[in-house]
Each structure stands twice: as structure tokens, then as C-alpha cells.
Amino acid sequence: MLSTLAARRPPTPAALVPALAALRHGALRGHATAAEHPIKHEVPHGSQRYALARAHLMQGLANPIFDVEMVRAEGSWIYTEDGLDLLDFTSGIGVTNLGHCHPKVVAAAQHQLTQLCHGAVAVGLSKPLIQLTEQLVNGILPAAHDRVMYSTTGAEAVENAIRLSRAATGKPNIICFQGGYHGRTSATLALTRSKTAYGTRNFPQMSGVFCAPFPYESQSSGMGVKECLFQLDLLLKQQTSPQDTAAMIIEPVLGEGGYVEAPPAFLQGLK
């Protein structure tokens, strides 16, 4: 992950140099990680609450790039307990693509909280759910996609996709691709190949998962579309036959794996 917060009022202008260097280095290499560029303790904090939280949160949740206590955000800016303004290049890791606290999003959330906080689908269907489903199937989704499932996380969506593909085909195996990130739950962890940190000491993992190379020619001249499709063909002949393969799952653009687009020719070859 690239270093993605830049302080508007740092202690000294030099404090931004390592972060900018990491950004430039990451842009060139395409897959710089926080471990490779640990930009820590550049932004001061004096909160005992922060230290307490870092000490008691599980490590997977308590390893931020910057030691800052975020208290408020607006647009592209995050404001800290220590009075710093941070420019957020992550959009909340892709969650707040319209900016932090967009007025229309805030207004919609506030309105819904005055109407219905939670409507369990086991009891009935809420009005917003009905309206969104209608919009999706009557104009947004392709005609062949006429079923909708709502989930709270990407991992939940992936796990349900695995279950659906296995149930629909009667086949057990799933093919994933090197560098892909699909989640950290028990099933999705078996599909995630962006780094080993998530799965360390978490074996055995879900069975029936096979991994094929992702075209990443900037890393190796032998990792082009033709070579990767050839390796996939070998995988289907030597490890999991088409008769046993329920689905393939791929990130069209690798995220943690290096921000790399899958060439259109590769995606066409998968079909």
C-alpha cells in the first residue's frame, strides 16, 4: 500500500519528503507496500487513548501507516485530534469515492435514520431496498443479470459467489490468480494471493482452490498475456480439469497486488 496521507501543516516541510519519495517509488514499481516504506511517527500524537487503542486492538486492525487520531473529515481532508489537516489520497480505501461526508450522502443517511434504522429481510423488504433493486434490474444491470444480492462486505459477496458457483455447476474447484485480494475470512483467505501476511499460521485453508499467474509483464518479461494463458491451460490439464472447475475469480485491476490492469486480451482469453 502506498503512503497516502500528507500533512498540510507538518512540523517541518522535510517531514513530507519520505512520503513523497515513497509515492514516486510506488508509482514506478507499481506495488510498494507499507512494510517496504514504513512512514511512521512523522505526525506527532500525544493521545493516551490512541496508545491504549494500539495496545489492545488486534494487530490486523492496529497497524496504520501514520500514528494519528482522526476525528473529522470533509471532502479530501481528514482532521486529527492534534490539529493537523491530512490530505487523504485513499478515499477511505475506496469507500468514500465522493469524498468524506459528502452533503448528499450525509443527508440521505440522516433521513433514513429518522424512518427505519434496520429492516431485516427475514421480516420484510424495506422501501429503499425495493427502490434500489428496481433501479438495478430495470436499466443498470445487463438484461441477463436479473438477480441481486446485497452484502455488507466484499468478502461476504465473494463467499456467496463461491457457494453459488459450486451449487449451480455441481463442481468443487475455484481458480484464482496471483496478486489478487478477495478478503480475509476463512474461505476468501484461500483465494487471496496478494501477500502471505494474511494467511500466516492459518492453515489448512479451504480446499479446492488453484492459482494461476496474472499477466504482470512489467515485473517479468515472461509474464505476458500469451504466457499466462498458456499456464492457465496447463493448470486445467494438469491440476483441475474443466469438469471439476466451478469458476475463476479475478480482479480486473489488481489492488494490493500492484495496481495493475488485466490486459483486455487476457480477459477475453479467460472467456
C-alpha positions in Angstrom: 0.0 0.0 0.0 1.3 3.4 -0.9 1.9 6.1 1.7 -1.3 8.1 1.3 -1.5 10.8 3.9 0.2 14.1 3.5 0.1 16.6 6.4 -0.8 20.2 5.4 0.8 21.6 8.5 3.7 19.2 9.4 6.3 20.0 12.0 8.8 20.8 9.1 8.4 20.6 5.3 11.1 17.9 5.3 8.7 15.6 7.0 6.9 15.0 3.7 10.0 14.1 1.7 9.9 10.4 2.6 6.2 10.1 1.9 6.6 11.8 -1.5 9.6 9.6 -2.3 7.6 6.5 -1.4 4.8 7.7 -3.7 7.2 8.2 -6.6 8.9 4.9 -5.9 5.5 3.1 -5.7 4.3 4.7 -9.0 7.4 3.4 -10.7 7.3 -0.1 -9.2 3.5 -0.4 -9.0 3.4 -2.4 -5.8 5.1 -0.6 -3.0 3.9 -1.7 0.5 3.8 -0.1 3.9 6.3 -2.7 5.1 8.7 -1.5 2.4 8.2 2.1 3.2 7.3 2.5 6.9 6.4 6.1 7.1 5.7 6.3 10.9 5.9 8.8 13.7 6.3 11.7 11.2 3.0 13.1 12.5 3.1 13.6 16.3 0.4 12.5 18.6 0.1 12.8 22.4 -3.2 11.0 23.0 -3.1 8.3 25.7 -6.3 7.0 24.2 -4.5 6.3 21.0 -1.7 4.4 22.7 -4.3 2.4 24.6 -6.2 1.5 21.4 -3.0 0.5 19.6 -2.1 -1.7 22.6 -5.4 -3.5 22.8 -6.6 -3.7 19.2 -5.9 -6.9 17.2 -2.8 -6.4 15.1 -4.7 -6.7 11.9 -6.7 -3.6 12.9 -4.0 -1.7 14.6 -1.2 -1.2 12.1 -1.9 2.2 10.4 0.8 3.9 8.4 0.5 7.1 10.4 0.1 7.5 14.2 -2.8 9.9 14.1 -6.1 10.1 15.8 -8.7 11.1 13.1 -11.7 13.0 14.5 -13.4 14.6 11.5 -13.2 14.6 7.7 -14.6 16.6 4.8 -14.0 16.2 1.1 -10.4 15.1 0.6 -9.3 16.2 4.1 -9.0 14.4 7.4 -8.6 16.4 10.6 -6.8 15.0 13.6 -7.0 15.3 17.4 -3.7 17.1 17.3 -4.9 19.8 14.9 -3.3 18.5 11.7 -5.0 18.6 8.3 -4.3 15.5 6.3 -4.8 15.2 2.6 -6.3 11.7 2.0 -5.3 10.1 -1.3 -7.1 6.8 -0.4 -10.8 7.9 -0.4 -11.2 5.8 2.7 -9.5 2.8 0.8 -12.1 3.2 -2.0 -15.1 3.6 0.3 -15.7 7.4 0.2 -15.3 7.9 -3.6 -17.4 11.1 -3.4 -15.3 12.5 -0.6 -15.6 12.3 3.1 -19.0 13.4 4.5 -20.5 14.3 1.1 -23.6 16.5 1.9 -26.0 14.4 -0.2 -24.7 11.1 1.4 -25.0 12.6 4.9 -28.5 13.9 4.2 -29.7 10.6 2.8 -28.3 8.7 5.9 -29.8 11.2 8.3 -33.2 10.9 6.6 -33.2 7.2 6.6 -32.3 7.1 10.4 -35.5 9.0 11.0 -37.5 6.5 9.1 -36.1 2.9 9.6 -32.8 2.0 11.1 -32.8 -1.6 10.2 -35.3 -3.7 8.3 -34.5 -7.4 8.5 -35.2 -9.1 5.1 -36.4 -12.2 7.1 -39.3 -10.0 8.2 -40.0 -7.8 5.2 -38.4 -5.6 2.5 -37.6 -2.0 3.3 -38.6 0.7 0.8 -35.0 1.7 -0.1 -34.1 -1.9 -0.8 -37.1 -2.2 -3.1 -36.3 1.0 -4.9 -32.7 0.2 -5.5 -33.5 -3.3 -6.7 -36.0 -1.8 -9.2 -33.3 0.6 -10.5 -30.7 -2.1 -10.9 -32.8 -4.6 -12.8 -34.7 -2.1 -14.9 -31.8 -0.3 -16.6 -28.5 -0.6 -14.8 -27.7 -4.3 -15.0 -27.4 -6.2 -18.3 -30.7 -8.0 -19.1 -29.2 -11.4 -18.3 -28.3 -10.3 -14.8 -31.8 -10.4 -13.2 -30.9 -11.4 -9.6 -29.5 -9.1 -6.9 -27.8 -9.9 -3.6 -26.9 -7.2 -1.1 -24.0 -7.7 1.3 -22.1 -5.6 3.8 -18.5 -6.6 2.7 -16.7 -7.8 -0.4 -15.7 -11.0 1.4 -19.3 -11.8 2.0 -20.1 -11.3 -1.7 -17.2 -13.5 -2.7 -18.1 -16.3 -0.3 -21.7 -16.3 -1.7 -20.3 -16.3 -5.2 -18.3 -19.4 -4.4 -21.3 -21.1 -2.9 -23.5 -20.2 -5.9 -20.9 -21.3 -8.5 -20.5 -24.6 -6.8 -24.2 -25.2 -6.3 -25.0 -24.1 -9.9 -22.4 -26.2 -11.6 -22.0 -29.2 -9.2 -18.3 -28.7 -9.4 -15.9 -28.2 -6.4 -12.9 -26.2 -7.6 -12.1 -22.5 -7.9 -9.2 -20.9 -9.9 -7.8 -17.6 -8.5 -4.9 -15.5 -9.8 -1.6 -14.4 -8.4 -1.7 -11.0 -6.7 -5.4 -11.0 -6.2 -7.1 -9.8 -3.0 -10.5 -11.2 -2.2 -10.9 -11.0 1.6 -9.6 -12.3 4.9 -12.4 -14.6 6.0 -11.9 -18.3 6.1 -13.0 -19.0 2.6 -11.8 -15.8 0.9 -8.3 -16.1 2.5 -7.7 -19.2 0.4 -8.3 -17.1 -2.7 -6.2 -14.1 -1.6 -2.7 -14.1 -3.1 -1.5 -10.5 -2.7 0.7 -11.3 0.3 1.4 -14.0 2.7 0.9 -11.9 5.9 -2.9 -12.6 6.0 -2.6 -16.4 5.8 0.5 -17.0 8.0 -0.2 -19.7 10.6 -3.8 -20.1 9.2 -3.6 -23.5 7.6 -5.1 -25.7 6.4 -7.2 -23.3 4.3 -10.3 -24.1 2.2 -9.6 -26.9 -0.3 -10.4 -26.9 -4.0 -8.5 -23.6 -4.8 -5.9 -23.4 -7.6 -3.8 -20.4 -8.5 -2.8 -19.3 -12.0 -0.4 -16.4 -13.0 -1.7 -12.9 -13.6 -0.1 -11.1 -16.6 2.4 -8.7 -15.0 4.9 -8.0 -17.8 6.4 -5.0 -16.0 7.7 -7.5 -13.4 8.9 -10.2 -15.7 9.2 -10.4 -19.5 7.8 -13.9 -19.3 4.6 -12.8 -17.6 2.7 -11.6 -20.7 -0.8 -12.5 -21.9 0.3 -15.4 -24.1 2.4 -17.0 -21.4 -0.2 -16.6 -18.6 -2.9 -18.1 -20.8 -0.6 -21.0 -21.6 0.0 -21.6 -17.9 -3.8 -21.5 -17.2 -4.3 -24.1 -20.0 -1.7 -26.3 -18.3 -3.5 -25.8 -14.9 -6.7 -27.0 -16.5 -5.0 -30.0 -18.0 -2.7 -31.0 -15.1 -4.3 -29.8 -11.8 -8.1 -29.1 -12.0 -10.0 -30.2 -15.1 -12.8 -28.2 -16.5 -15.1 -31.0 -15.4 -14.1 -30.2 -11.8 -13.8 -26.4 -12.1 -16.8 -24.3 -11.0 -15.4 -20.8 -11.5 -12.5 -18.5 -11.9 -12.2 -15.3 -9.9 -10.0 -12.4 -10.9 -9.5 -8.7 -10.1 -9.7 -6.8 -13.4 -7.4 -4.4 -11.7 -5.1 -5.8 -9.1 -5.3 -3.7 -5.9 -2.9 -4.9 -3.2 -1.1 -6.9 -5.9 0.3 -3.8 -7.5 -2.5 -1.6 -9.1 -2.1 -3.5 -12.4 -4.8 -3.7 -15.1 -5.5 -7.1 -16.6 -5.0 -6.6 -20.4 -8.3 -6.9 -22.4 -6.8 -9.7 -24.4 -6.2 -11.7 -21.2 -9.8 -11.3 -20.0 -11.1 -12.3 -23.4 -8.8 -15.3 -23.3 -10.3 -16.4 -19.9 -13.8 -16.4 -21.6 
